[in-house]
Amino acid sequence: MSLYKNLALFLGGVLFGSAGIKLLSSKDAKKAYTHATAAALRMKDSVMQTVTSVQENAADILASAKDINEKRAAQETVVEDASEETAQA
């Protein structure tokens, strides 16, 4: 009995696999794959635009932060020079 069961399961798997291959290689399936791939490419383009925007904003923020630090360093230098002149007088 077990032999017939195993044989039936094997033949069922072969038939299911053959039908699956035919189904996956059909024109409708290829059309669905094409649409899914096109959607993935559109999504990729959208993500890349967002990444570019974030990178540009980060570069602007970095430049502004460097300007702030340079101005702050210049002010500290002026304060130190003034305190040295007061101490010498």
Biopython code that builds the backbone (N, CA, C, O; Angstrom):
import numpy as np
from Bio.PDB.StructureBuilder import StructureBuilder

atoms = [
    (1, "MET", "N", (0.820, -1.176, 0.000)),
    (1, "MET", "CA", (0.000, 0.000, 0.000)),
    (1, "MET", "C", (0.871, 1.249, 0.000)),
    (1, "MET", "O", (0.576, 2.221, -0.695)),
    (2, "SER", "N", (1.921, 1.219, 0.765)),
    (2, "SER", "CA", (2.824, 2.357, 0.849)),
    (2, "SER", "C", (3.491, 2.634, -0.495)),
    (2, "SER", "O", (3.740, 3.789, -0.842)),
    (3, "LEU", "N", (3.777, 1.587, -1.241)),
    (3, "LEU", "CA", (4.398, 1.754, -2.554)),
    (3, "LEU", "C", (3.473, 2.508, -3.491)),
    (3, "LEU", "O", (3.914, 3.407, -4.208)),
    (4, "TYR", "N", (2.193, 2.152, -3.493)),
    (4, "TYR", "CA", (1.226, 2.827, -4.357)),
    (4, "TYR", "C", (1.031, 4.292, -3.938)),
    (4, "TYR", "O", (0.870, 5.180, -4.775)),
    (5, "LYS", "N", (1.052, 4.512, -2.638)),
    (5, "LYS", "CA", (0.898, 5.883, -2.127)),
    (5, "LYS", "C", (2.083, 6.748, -2.570)),
    (5, "LYS", "O", (1.906, 7.871, -3.042)),
    (6, "ASN", "N", (3.280, 6.210, -2.410)),
    (6, "ASN", "CA", (4.481, 6.956, -2.810)),
    (6, "ASN", "C", (4.514, 7.198, -4.316)),
    (6, "ASN", "O", (4.906, 8.272, -4.774)),
    (7, "LEU", "N", (4.100, 6.193, -5.077)),
    (7, "LEU", "CA", (4.055, 6.325, -6.527)),
    (7, "LEU", "C", (3.027, 7.378, -6.944)),
    (7, "LEU", "O", (3.280, 8.185, -7.840)),
    (8, "ALA", "N", (1.877, 7.362, -6.292)),
    (8, "ALA", "CA", (0.829, 8.343, -6.601)),
    (8, "ALA", "C", (1.303, 9.755, -6.246)),
    (8, "ALA", "O", (1.058, 10.694, -7.004)),
    (9, "LEU", "N", (1.965, 9.912, -5.127)),
    (9, "LEU", "CA", (2.487, 11.221, -4.731)),
    (9, "LEU", "C", (3.552, 11.703, -5.712)),
    (9, "LEU", "O", (3.587, 12.880, -6.071)),
    (10, "PHE", "N", (4.406, 10.799, -6.138)),
    (10, "PHE", "CA", (5.441, 11.163, -7.112)),
    (10, "PHE", "C", (4.815, 11.622, -8.431)),
    (10, "PHE", "O", (5.179, 12.667, -8.970)),
    (11, "LEU", "N", (3.878, 10.836, -8.939)),
    (11, "LEU", "CA", (3.222, 11.187, -10.203)),
    (11, "LEU", "C", (2.419, 12.486, -10.069)),
    (11, "LEU", "O", (2.386, 13.297, -10.995)),
    (12, "GLY", "N", (1.790, 12.674, -8.944)),
    (12, "GLY", "CA", (1.064, 13.924, -8.702)),
    (12, "GLY", "C", (2.009, 15.112, -8.692)),
    (12, "GLY", "O", (1.690, 16.162, -9.250)),
    (13, "GLY", "N", (3.162, 14.962, -8.069)),
    (13, "GLY", "CA", (4.164, 16.035, -8.053)),
    (13, "GLY", "C", (4.692, 16.344, -9.430)),
    (13, "GLY", "O", (4.897, 17.506, -9.779)),
    (14, "VAL", "N", (4.915, 15.295, -10.224)),
    (14, "VAL", "CA", (5.390, 15.499, -11.598)),
    (14, "VAL", "C", (4.347, 16.256, -12.414)),
    (14, "VAL", "O", (4.684, 17.194, -13.137)),
    (15, "LEU", "N", (3.089, 15.855, -12.300)),
    (15, "LEU", "CA", (2.010, 16.530, -13.030)),
    (15, "LEU", "C", (1.854, 17.975, -12.559)),
    (15, "LEU", "O", (1.702, 18.885, -13.374)),
    (16, "PHE", "N", (1.890, 18.180, -11.251)),
    (16, "PHE", "CA", (1.771, 19.535, -10.700)),
    (16, "PHE", "C", (2.943, 20.396, -11.142)),
    (16, "PHE", "O", (2.759, 21.564, -11.486)),
    (17, "GLY", "N", (4.133, 19.839, -11.136)),
    (17, "GLY", "CA", (5.317, 20.572, -11.585)),
    (17, "GLY", "C", (5.250, 20.928, -13.051)),
    (17, "GLY", "O", (5.599, 22.042, -13.442)),
    (18, "SER", "N", (4.799, 19.979, -13.872)),
    (18, "SER", "CA", (4.672, 20.245, -15.313)),
    (18, "SER", "C", (3.639, 21.325, -15.569)),
    (18, "SER", "O", (3.863, 22.221, -16.382)),
    (19, "ALA", "N", (2.517, 21.247, -14.886)),
    (19, "ALA", "CA", (1.474, 22.268, -15.047)),
    (19, "ALA", "C", (1.988, 23.620, -14.552)),
    (19, "ALA", "O", (1.702, 24.653, -15.158)),
    (20, "GLY", "N", (2.739, 23.615, -13.465)),
    (20, "GLY", "CA", (3.295, 24.856, -12.926)),
    (20, "GLY", "C", (4.261, 25.510, -13.893)),
    (20, "GLY", "O", (4.253, 26.730, -14.062)),
    (21, "ILE", "N", (5.087, 24.706, -14.524)),
    (21, "ILE", "CA", (6.046, 25.252, -15.499)),
    (21, "ILE", "C", (5.311, 25.847, -16.687)),
    (21, "ILE", "O", (5.668, 26.923, -17.167)),
    (22, "LYS", "N", (4.283, 25.151, -17.162)),
    (22, "LYS", "CA", (3.487, 25.678, -18.284)),
    (22, "LYS", "C", (2.804, 26.977, -17.879)),
    (22, "LYS", "O", (2.752, 27.927, -18.660)),
    (23, "LEU", "N", (2.284, 27.015, -16.666)),
    (23, "LEU", "CA", (1.592, 28.211, -16.181)),
    (23, "LEU", "C", (2.564, 29.378, -16.047)),
    (23, "LEU", "O", (2.250, 30.500, -16.446)),
    (24, "LEU", "N", (3.734, 29.119, -15.490)),
    (24, "LEU", "CA", (4.716, 30.189, -15.276)),
    (24, "LEU", "C", (5.322, 30.703, -16.575)),
    (24, "LEU", "O", (5.812, 31.832, -16.623)),
    (25, "SER", "N", (5.297, 29.890, -17.633)),
    (25, "SER", "CA", (5.877, 30.317, -18.900)),
    (25, "SER", "C", (4.815, 30.775, -19.901)),
    (25, "SER", "O", (5.122, 30.979, -21.076)),
    (26, "SER", "N", (3.584, 30.935, -19.453)),
    (26, "SER", "CA", (2.515, 31.357, -20.355)),
    (26, "SER", "C", (2.642, 32.850, -20.679)),
    (26, "SER", "O", (3.372, 33.583, -20.012)),
    (27, "LYS", "N", (1.921, 33.281, -21.713)),
    (27, "LYS", "CA", (1.957, 34.685, -22.131)),
    (27, "LYS", "C", (1.417, 35.599, -21.039)),
    (27, "LYS", "O", (1.949, 36.684, -20.804)),
    (28, "ASP", "N", (0.354, 35.150, -20.374)),
    (28, "ASP", "CA", (-0.227, 35.966, -19.302)),
    (28, "ASP", "C", (0.752, 36.133, -18.142)),
    (28, "ASP", "O", (0.866, 37.213, -17.561)),
    (29, "ALA", "N", (1.447, 35.064, -17.818)),
    (29, "ALA", "CA", (2.425, 35.143, -16.734)),
    (29, "ALA", "C", (3.572, 36.079, -17.129)),
    (29, "ALA", "O", (4.030, 36.874, -16.308)),
    (30, "LYS", "N", (4.032, 35.992, -18.366)),
    (30, "LYS", "CA", (5.105, 36.877, -18.823)),
    (30, "LYS", "C", (4.660, 38.331, -18.782)),
    (30, "LYS", "O", (5.442, 39.221, -18.449)),
    (31, "LYS", "N", (3.392, 38.565, -19.124)),
    (31, "LYS", "CA", (2.852, 39.922, -19.076)),
    (31, "LYS", "C", (2.836, 40.418, -17.625)),
    (31, "LYS", "O", (3.179, 41.569, -17.356)),
    (32, "ALA", "N", (2.442, 39.555, -16.704)),
    (32, "ALA", "CA", (2.430, 39.925, -15.285)),
    (32, "ALA", "C", (3.851, 40.203, -14.787)),
    (32, "ALA", "O", (4.070, 41.152, -14.034)),
    (33, "TYR", "N", (4.816, 39.378, -15.207)),
    (33, "TYR", "CA", (6.210, 39.608, -14.812)),
    (33, "TYR", "C", (6.696, 40.951, -15.343)),
    (33, "TYR", "O", (7.403, 41.685, -14.652)),
    (34, "THR", "N", (6.307, 41.266, -16.582)),
    (34, "THR", "CA", (6.730, 42.519, -17.202)),
    (34, "THR", "C", (6.169, 43.705, -16.434)),
    (34, "THR", "O", (6.883, 44.674, -16.176)),
    (35, "HIS", "N", (4.898, 43.633, -16.069)),
    (35, "HIS", "CA", (4.282, 44.731, -15.313)),
    (35, "HIS", "C", (4.902, 44.864, -13.920)),
    (35, "HIS", "O", (5.117, 45.975, -13.435)),
    (36, "ALA", "N", (5.184, 43.745, -13.289)),
    (36, "ALA", "CA", (5.808, 43.786, -11.962)),
    (36, "ALA", "C", (7.213, 44.379, -12.049)),
    (36, "ALA", "O", (7.612, 45.156, -11.181)),
    (37, "THR", "N", (7.959, 44.021, -13.082)),
    (37, "THR", "CA", (9.306, 44.564, -13.259)),
    (37, "THR", "C", (9.251, 46.055, -13.548)),
    (37, "THR", "O", (10.074, 46.814, -13.036)),
    (38, "ALA", "N", (8.286, 46.487, -14.366)),
    (38, "ALA", "CA", (8.134, 47.910, -14.660)),
    (38, "ALA", "C", (7.801, 48.691, -13.391)),
    (38, "ALA", "O", (8.324, 49.785, -13.179)),
    (39, "ALA", "N", (6.943, 48.139, -12.556)),
    (39, "ALA", "CA", (6.599, 48.794, -11.292)),
    (39, "ALA", "C", (7.815, 48.884, -10.376)),
    (39, "ALA", "O", (8.014, 49.898, -9.707)),
    (40, "ALA", "N", (8.622, 47.839, -10.345)),
    (40, "ALA", "CA", (9.836, 47.859, -9.523)),
    (40, "ALA", "C", (10.816, 48.921, -10.019)),
    (40, "ALA", "O", (11.456, 49.601, -9.217)),
    (41, "LEU", "N", (10.930, 49.062, -11.332)),
    (41, "LEU", "CA", (11.825, 50.087, -11.882)),
    (41, "LEU", "C", (11.315, 51.490, -11.563)),
    (41, "LEU", "O", (12.109, 52.382, -11.263)),
    (42, "ARG", "N", (9.996, 51.695, -11.624)),
    (42, "ARG", "CA", (9.431, 53.003, -11.262)),
    (42, "ARG", "C", (9.701, 53.298, -9.799)),
    (42, "ARG", "O", (10.049, 54.424, -9.441)),
    (43, "MET", "N", (9.543, 52.291, -8.951)),
    (43, "MET", "CA", (9.793, 52.468, -7.526)),
    (43, "MET", "C", (11.262, 52.808, -7.290)),
    (43, "MET", "O", (11.575, 53.669, -6.468)),
    (44, "LYS", "N", (12.157, 52.140, -8.002)),
    (44, "LYS", "CA", (13.585, 52.403, -7.872)),
    (44, "LYS", "C", (13.889, 53.849, -8.241)),
    (44, "LYS", "O", (14.650, 54.521, -7.545)),
    (45, "ASP", "N", (13.294, 54.338, -9.344)),
    (45, "ASP", "CA", (13.515, 55.722, -9.757)),
    (45, "ASP", "C", (13.022, 56.693, -8.699)),
    (45, "ASP", "O", (13.679, 57.696, -8.419)),
    (46, "SER", "N", (11.879, 56.405, -8.113)),
    (46, "SER", "CA", (11.333, 57.267, -7.067)),
    (46, "SER", "C", (12.243, 57.287, -5.839)),
    (46, "SER", "O", (12.494, 58.344, -5.259)),
    (47, "VAL", "N", (12.726, 56.126, -5.454)),
    (47, "VAL", "CA", (13.618, 56.035, -4.294)),
    (47, "VAL", "C", (14.917, 56.787, -4.570)),
    (47, "VAL", "O", (15.435, 57.477, -3.692)),
    (48, "MET", "N", (15.440, 56.656, -5.778)),
    (48, "MET", "CA", (16.690, 57.346, -6.112)),
    (48, "MET", "C", (16.503, 58.858, -6.101)),
    (48, "MET", "O", (17.415, 59.581, -5.697)),
    (49, "GLN", "N", (15.343, 59.358, -6.535)),
    (49, "GLN", "CA", (15.069, 60.790, -6.470)),
    (49, "GLN", "C", (15.035, 61.259, -5.021)),
    (49, "GLN", "O", (15.561, 62.323, -4.695)),
    (50, "THR", "N", (14.417, 60.468, -4.155)),
    (50, "THR", "CA", (14.356, 60.811, -2.737)),
    (50, "THR", "C", (15.748, 60.809, -2.127)),
    (50, "THR", "O", (16.088, 61.706, -1.355)),
    (51, "VAL", "N", (16.551, 59.820, -2.462)),
    (51, "VAL", "CA", (17.917, 59.742, -1.937)),
    (51, "VAL", "C", (18.733, 60.951, -2.397)),
    (51, "VAL", "O", (19.480, 61.531, -1.609)),
    (52, "THR", "N", (18.594, 61.326, -3.648)),
    (52, "THR", "CA", (19.313, 62.491, -4.166)),
    (52, "THR", "C", (18.897, 63.750, -3.426)),
    (52, "THR", "O", (19.743, 64.576, -3.081)),
    (53, "SER", "N", (17.617, 63.903, -3.182)),
    (53, "SER", "CA", (17.113, 65.071, -2.449)),
    (53, "SER", "C", (17.669, 65.109, -1.028)),
    (53, "SER", "O", (18.077, 66.165, -0.544)),
    (54, "VAL", "N", (17.683, 63.978, -0.375)),
    (54, "VAL", "CA", (18.216, 63.905, 0.991)),
    (54, "VAL", "C", (19.709, 64.226, 0.996)),
    (54, "VAL", "O", (20.180, 64.930, 1.889)),
    (55, "GLN", "N", (20.455, 63.729, 0.022)),
    (55, "GLN", "CA", (21.888, 64.009, -0.057)),
    (55, "GLN", "C", (22.137, 65.500, -0.265)),
    (55, "GLN", "O", (23.036, 66.073, 0.352)),
    (56, "GLU", "N", (21.338, 66.133, -1.138)),
    (56, "GLU", "CA", (21.507, 67.562, -1.375)),
    (56, "GLU", "C", (21.212, 68.360, -0.106)),
    (56, "GLU", "O", (21.939, 69.294, 0.232)),
    (57, "ASN", "N", (20.145, 67.985, 0.588)),
    (57, "ASN", "CA", (19.805, 68.670, 1.835)),
    (57, "ASN", "C", (20.895, 68.471, 2.886)),
    (57, "ASN", "O", (21.227, 69.396, 3.626)),
    (58, "ALA", "N", (21.441, 67.276, 2.947)),
    (58, "ALA", "CA", (22.513, 67.005, 3.911)),
    (58, "ALA", "C", (23.749, 67.843, 3.591)),
    (58, "ALA", "O", (24.414, 68.341, 4.500)),
    (59, "ALA", "N", (24.055, 67.999, 2.317)),
    (59, "ALA", "CA", (25.205, 68.819, 1.928)),
    (59, "ALA", "C", (24.975, 70.280, 2.310)),
    (59, "ALA", "O", (25.895, 70.954, 2.773)),
    (60, "ASP", "N", (23.744, 70.773, 2.115)),
    (60, "ASP", "CA", (23.424, 72.147, 2.509)),
    (60, "ASP", "C", (23.540, 72.324, 4.022)),
    (60, "ASP", "O", (24.077, 73.326, 4.493)),
    (61, "ILE", "N", (23.044, 71.366, 4.768)),
    (61, "ILE", "CA", (23.115, 71.433, 6.230)),
    (61, "ILE", "C", (24.567, 71.419, 6.689)),
    (61, "ILE", "O", (24.942, 72.173, 7.586)),
    (62, "LEU", "N", (25.388, 70.563, 6.078)),
    (62, "LEU", "CA", (26.801, 70.489, 6.437)),
    (62, "LEU", "C", (27.507, 71.810, 6.162)),
    (62, "LEU", "O", (28.294, 72.280, 6.983)),
    (63, "ALA", "N", (27.227, 72.405, 5.013)),
    (63, "ALA", "CA", (27.855, 73.688, 4.670)),
    (63, "ALA", "C", (27.429, 74.773, 5.660)),
    (63, "ALA", "O", (28.256, 75.577, 6.091)),
    (64, "SER", "N", (26.154, 74.800, 6.020)),
    (64, "SER", "CA", (25.670, 75.794, 6.989)),
    (64, "SER", "C", (26.306, 75.577, 8.357)),
    (64, "SER", "O", (26.668, 76.540, 9.033)),
    (65, "ALA", "N", (26.442, 74.333, 8.762)),
    (65, "ALA", "CA", (27.053, 74.032, 10.057)),
    (65, "ALA", "C", (28.521, 74.465, 10.085)),
    (65, "ALA", "O", (29.001, 74.977, 11.096)),
    (66, "LYS", "N", (29.228, 74.258, 8.977)),
    (66, "LYS", "CA", (30.628, 74.694, 8.908)),
    (66, "LYS", "C", (30.723, 76.212, 8.991)),
    (66, "LYS", "O", (31.617, 76.741, 9.653)),
    (67, "ASP", "N", (29.801, 76.924, 8.319)),
    (67, "ASP", "CA", (29.787, 78.385, 8.400)),
    (67, "ASP", "C", (29.541, 78.856, 9.826)),
    (67, "ASP", "O", (30.198, 79.784, 10.298)),
    (68, "ILE", "N", (28.615, 78.232, 10.502)),
    (68, "ILE", "CA", (28.321, 78.597, 11.894)),
    (68, "ILE", "C", (29.548, 78.381, 12.763)),
    (68, "ILE", "O", (29.885, 79.237, 13.582)),
    (69, "ASN", "N", (30.220, 77.250, 12.597)),
    (69, "ASN", "CA", (31.408, 76.969, 13.408)),
    (69, "ASN", "C", (32.541, 77.948, 13.098)),
    (69, "ASN", "O", (33.266, 78.362, 14.003)),
    (70, "GLU", "N", (32.698, 78.322, 11.823)),
    (70, "GLU", "CA", (33.738, 79.298, 11.478)),
    (70, "GLU", "C", (33.441, 80.655, 12.102)),
    (70, "GLU", "O", (34.351, 81.300, 12.622)),
    (71, "LYS", "N", (32.184, 81.104, 12.063)),
    (71, "LYS", "CA", (31.811, 82.386, 12.679)),
    (71, "LYS", "C", (32.026, 82.340, 14.180)),
    (71, "LYS", "O", (32.505, 83.305, 14.775)),
    (72, "ARG", "N", (31.671, 81.220, 14.790)),
    (72, "ARG", "CA", (31.837, 81.074, 16.241)),
    (72, "ARG", "C", (33.320, 81.094, 16.614)),
    (72, "ARG", "O", (33.712, 81.716, 17.601)),
    (73, "ALA", "N", (34.134, 80.411, 15.818)),
    (73, "ALA", "CA", (35.580, 80.400, 16.085)),
    (73, "ALA", "C", (36.154, 81.805, 15.919)),
    (73, "ALA", "O", (37.027, 82.211, 16.686)),
    (74, "ALA", "N", (35.670, 82.550, 14.923)),
    (74, "ALA", "CA", (36.156, 83.925, 14.723)),
    (74, "ALA", "C", (35.755, 84.803, 15.894)),
    (74, "ALA", "O", (36.549, 85.640, 16.324)),
    (75, "GLN", "N", (34.551, 84.643, 16.425)),
    (75, "GLN", "CA", (34.121, 85.435, 17.572)),
    (75, "GLN", "C", (34.945, 85.100, 18.814)),
    (75, "GLN", "O", (35.295, 85.991, 19.587)),
    (76, "GLU", "N", (35.252, 83.832, 19.003)),
    (76, "GLU", "CA", (36.066, 83.438, 20.153)),
    (76, "GLU", "C", (37.462, 84.021, 20.052)),
    (76, "GLU", "O", (38.053, 84.394, 21.065)),
    (77, "THR", "N", (37.998, 84.105, 18.837)),
    (77, "THR", "CA", (39.312, 84.687, 18.635)),
    (77, "THR", "C", (39.285, 86.169, 18.991)),
    (77, "THR", "O", (40.220, 86.667, 19.619)),
    (78, "VAL", "N", (38.245, 86.873, 18.606)),
    (78, "VAL", "CA", (38.119, 88.298, 18.917)),
    (78, "VAL", "C", (38.003, 88.492, 20.411)),
    (78, "VAL", "O", (38.616, 89.416, 20.946)),
    (79, "VAL", "N", (37.245, 87.666, 21.110)),
    (79, "VAL", "CA", (37.088, 87.770, 22.559)),
    (79, "VAL", "C", (38.414, 87.496, 23.243)),
    (79, "VAL", "O", (38.764, 88.200, 24.191)),
    (80, "GLU", "N", (39.170, 86.492, 22.794)),
    (80, "GLU", "CA", (40.459, 86.179, 23.398)),
    (80, "GLU", "C", (41.447, 87.323, 23.178)),
    (80, "GLU", "O", (42.198, 87.668, 24.091)),
    (81, "ASP", "N", (41.459, 87.917, 21.980)),
    (81, "ASP", "CA", (42.350, 89.036, 21.704)),
    (81, "ASP", "C", (42.018, 90.216, 22.597)),
    (81, "ASP", "O", (42.920, 90.891, 23.092)),
    (82, "ALA", "N", (40.742, 90.473, 22.809)),
    (82, "ALA", "CA", (40.326, 91.593, 23.652)),
    (82, "ALA", "C", (40.714, 91.342, 25.099)),
    (82, "ALA", "O", (41.134, 92.271, 25.789)),
    (83, "SER", "N", (40.585, 90.119, 25.574)),
    (83, "SER", "CA", (40.951, 89.833, 26.959)),
    (83, "SER", "C", (42.461, 89.890, 27.153)),
    (83, "SER", "O", (42.919, 90.245, 28.238)),
    (84, "GLU", "N", (43.244, 89.553, 26.138)),
    (84, "GLU", "CA", (44.704, 89.657, 26.228)),
    (84, "GLU", "C", (45.127, 91.133, 26.278)),
    (84, "GLU", "O", (46.053, 91.490, 27.006)),
    (85, "GLU", "N", (44.453, 91.979, 25.509)),
    (85, "GLU", "CA", (44.784, 93.401, 25.507)),
    (85, "GLU", "C", (44.444, 94.024, 26.853)),
    (85, "GLU", "O", (45.186, 94.880, 27.334)),
    (86, "THR", "N", (43.340, 93.616, 27.474)),
    (86, "THR", "CA", (42.933, 94.118, 28.783)),
    (86, "THR", "C", (43.938, 93.673, 29.842)),
    (86, "THR", "O", (44.294, 94.449, 30.729)),
    (87, "ALA", "N", (44.384, 92.453, 29.753)),
    (87, "ALA", "CA", (45.324, 91.905, 30.725)),
    (87, "ALA", "C", (46.683, 92.601, 30.611)),
    (87, "ALA", "O", (47.366, 92.770, 31.621)),
    (88, "GLN", "N", (47.090, 93.008, 29.406)),
    (88, "GLN", "CA", (48.386, 93.672, 29.225)),
    (88, "GLN", "C", (48.349, 95.123, 29.697)),
    (88, "GLN", "O", (49.387, 95.666, 30.077)),
    (89, "ALA", "N", (47.201, 95.753, 29.681)),
    (89, "ALA", "CA", (47.098, 97.173, 30.028)),
    (89, "ALA", "C", (47.121, 97.386, 31.489)),
    (89, "ALA", "O", (47.043, 98.525, 31.948)),
]
sb = StructureBuilder()
sb.init_structure("model")
sb.init_model(0)
sb.init_chain("A")
sb.init_seg("    ")
for serial, (resi, resn, name, xyz) in enumerate(atoms, 1):
    if name == "N":
        sb.init_residue(resn, " ", resi, " ")
    sb.init_atom(name, np.array(xyz, "f"), 0.0, 1.0, " ", f" {name:<3s}", serial, name[0])
structure = sb.get_structure()
